[in-house]
Amino acid sequence: MKDKATGKLVEQTPFRFYEYSDISFPHKFRSNSNYMVTFDTAINGDPIYQGNPMVASFDLFLGKPPLGIHFDRAVLVYGLPTAIIVPIGIA
C-alpha cells in the first residue's frame, strides 16, 4: 500500500501461502490520505498463475467525505427527490 501523494510505501505484507481464500490484512491508518492498494496473488500449483501473479489495484480514500456528506446521506438528500421529481416532470 502506498500513499498516493508521496508515493511512499506505507505497508507491505510478505508473500506467504494461505490455505483458504478468505484472508484479511489488518492495518491501522495513521493519517487521512489517498492510498493505492495493490494485491498480488499467485495460485500454487497452477501452471499459469504460479509464475505470473494476478494483480488487482484500487484507490482507497480516508478522510472527510467529498462535499462533507456521506454517501448514504447523499442518496437520501439528492437521489430520492430526483427519483420522485423526474418521473413526475416527464409525465
Rosetta blueprint (number, residue, H / E / L):
1 M L
2 K E
3 D E
4 K L
5 A L
6 T L
7 G L
8 K L
9 L E
10 V L
11 E L
12 Q L
13 T L
14 P L
15 F L
16 R L
17 F L
18 Y L
19 E L
20 Y L
21 S L
22 D L
23 I L
24 S L
25 F L
26 P L
27 H L
28 K L
29 F L
30 R L
31 S L
32 N L
33 S L
34 N E
35 Y E
36 M E
37 V E
38 T E
39 F E
40 D E
41 T E
42 A L
43 I L
44 N L
45 G L
46 D L
47 P L
48 I L
49 Y L
50 Q L
51 G L
52 N L
53 P L
54 M E
55 V E
56 A E
57 S E
58 F E
59 D E
60 L E
61 F E
62 L L
63 G L
64 K L
65 P L
66 P H
67 L H
68 G H
69 I L
70 H L
71 F H
72 D H
73 R H
74 A H
75 V H
76 L H
77 V H
78 Y H
79 G H
80 L H
81 P H
82 T H
83 A H
84 I H
85 I H
86 V H
87 P H
88 I H
89 G H
90 I H
91 A L
